[in-house]
Amino acid sequence: APTPSRATRVLSGMGDSDDEVLEEMEVFLAQELADHLYVLQYPLRPQWKPHEMDSIKAVRHRKAQKAVQLELKLDTSSSHYSDSSRYPLETSTLTSTLVPSLTNHCVGIVSDGKVHLTPLHAVVQMRPTLSHLDEDDNARKEEKERDSKARGKAAADAAAAEEVEDADEKGGEEEMQLMQVSFRRAESERVLERRRTSYANLTDSREKETWVELAHQSRSSIDSEELRNKLLCSSKAHIAFPCSVDEYLARLSCGKSYKGGDGMPVDLEQETPAEATLKQGLSKEAIRQMRPTERAAAILRHTHAICFSRLCELCGTTPNKQTLDEVMDVAIMVQGCWVLRSTLACSNEREVCARDMLLLHFCRERTITTKQYTELAKLTTQLAREILSHVAVAKPGYGWEFKAETDFAFEAENPSVTLAQKNEWQRIEQDLGRELKKPAASASARSDPPAAARRGGKAAGSQSAAGKSAAGR
């Protein structure tokens, strides 16, 4: 076997000890089927008894919903099949449920000593659909509606006949008739929102997309063989790689250090992850690869509100003064928890003031309604809900509740920090009061950032310093 490379030793964690390299294979990325590959899981089917793929009668697909439906033939000759059932069936329908993707998956195939990878389009779970029960129920409802309409029509015809007779008796005299007019109160936004998110509305929206029939091919068919060949990458173009081989393998092996081009060890803990990783979502691996001073801010940008103990756990550190100092640079205390400062969370001055008003309210009370917040911050309902959704969770019938549980333990263990944060909120409240008194169309209001926004600069630094000194005491 060839001599093991430094990258292989880094990956295996064996250091300089002997570790045979059995085989080295080139990796190719195929894209031809990337938008069509699905993984079908059967969580209700035992592993030792999979579905017979030869029993597939029909395959249907909804592209926009990434939905798949299989219609399987039932073995009517089985001893488990009942002919006396109220709903005798010859087929069973399995409908998919989309599994949220938490990472990237691919299908790999090895051919001629080369690994070919194709990204998956979706992962779905197949479960039985008891649509025949719904159809039977709908049929009974339709029958009742037809009977009701027939009775109503007969009653209407009888009433019409009586009116004709009365008119003939009165000699065609015209008579004034009373008309009933009803008025309906306009529906509130809460009622409209509930209707939009109701199960019936979601079902109707889902059923608007029709099923597309697909042709099913057996595993040994010529068409299946042609599709498998499309999993092989035909292009030999080199894919640009943003890091060296040693660095890549070190990242795969839980971020172990490696030697750079100058022969000095490089610690991945001191490297910042790619921006693309943060856009896709903040994973524990991405957090671990950040500089320790950047971890708290990155976590707060994704969670917006979190207790200190959980924040330290995600940062991979124990609760200490240094971590608390780093947190106070980018966050402020609400209900004993830490919330990202508005100057870092909002894109403009108006939203900074509006968000600070909301956080100030949450410092005193855990709940607020959309109407209360829109009136308090003078916002549109849409913008108010957007800001609320970051730091609160909707409670039907109650409004919005601050998303993190009150951390009484932290407040009791850190009274000096709690007092410093309380004083900072008093200063913020005074700044907000001055901003509300300013004329809306004044030049200063258009050009100068509000005091709440200036806190992101030197003022925020001085306030954080005040909190730090209090923590030190």
C-alpha angles and dihedrals in degrees: 000000000000121000111274114254125232090250091055091051090050091052094048095043090227095123110204095339119119114274118166120229104220098188141346118213133185117239123222128189114219120196106175095099097027092113095046108044117109130177111216116206125191107202094172095050119085115240093236092055111047124176116273105246090202088066093065109123100176141003123204132185139195107198100192093050095038086232128156129192127193125194111202128192115240122226099242091182092062119111087234092062116095120208091188094062117125088233107040107192133190096186138040122214123215118194125191132240116203114242111217110244113237094173141003120283131189141181116239131201127183117216129166092348093308129111115223117194126194120186117239120243096207146339116225136179119223119218133169117270115214093202092144089070091053091047091051091048091048091049091054091048092050091049091052090048091051091050091048092049091048092052091046092050091050091050091048092050091050091049091048091051091052091050091052091052092048091050092052091050093051091052097244096303111165116238130197114244128206117234122203115224121189130194125206124206115241112260118248123240090252091057092047091049091050090050092050092050096040120121092243093053093046090049092050091049091049094048092053089079109076124223116254115215114233129197114245118218126195119241093252097047124116092242091055090051091052090051091050089053088057088064087070115088111235095188119087094192114136116246113225109242119207095210142032124270092251091050093048093051091045090055091051091052096061096279101298115176121259137188118265129214091280091055093248120127115257118209113212089207087076095054127093116229120241117275089238090064092056092048092054092050138289110273127184089250091055090050092049092053093055126094108267090242091057100047100082093050093048093050092048091050088060102036099031090197129039140147118255097244092053091045091054090048091055091045089054094238138108118249106276141148095261093056090045090053090052091049094051089055091064106019144050130211122258121169090347090303131100124252127188111258114258092235088063097039101046132064100211142030095253093057091046091059093042093050092047089053089054094047090047089054091049089053087066103029133023098216139052135167125233090244092053092050096046090052093044097049098026092236135148115258092246095053092043091055091047092055092042093052091063098056103020142044125228116250110193109234094011105058121229128342127200105264099227126065115246109267101218091164093061092048091051094047095045108039094155092054091046091052092047091051091048090054090049091054089052089055091048090051090053091049091050091050091054092048092052090053093054117101109259094227099042119127092236090055090055099044109026119068114237121256089254089058093046088060086077088068130042094333091057090050093052092047091049089049089054090052091048094051089050090050090050091053 
